[in-house]
């Protein structure tokens, strides 16, 4: 999903193409990114809480692409980030949960203060 998101972001923010082409590039990135396939892999291999976060992330990307195709435009990374905050947070939480599920020792350790 990270590669797909990177490709969508590049189409929306980094591209110098006119907007209809940017939206088309974002749609292609989503379609070619295998997001649905990855979602099904998550559904059969990940704990339920991670599957929920995966669904939220996938649906957020899908909704973004649908908005772009319908004519939504973003001028800056901050604007895109603000609009996508709920699913960006789900994406971050999914990655942290996956790390914790695979190896809890990779998470930051908090030090108790006396």
Helices and strands as residue ranges (DSSP letters): H 2-9, I 10-14, H 19-32, H 35-45, H 48-69, H 77-83, H 85-102, G 104-106
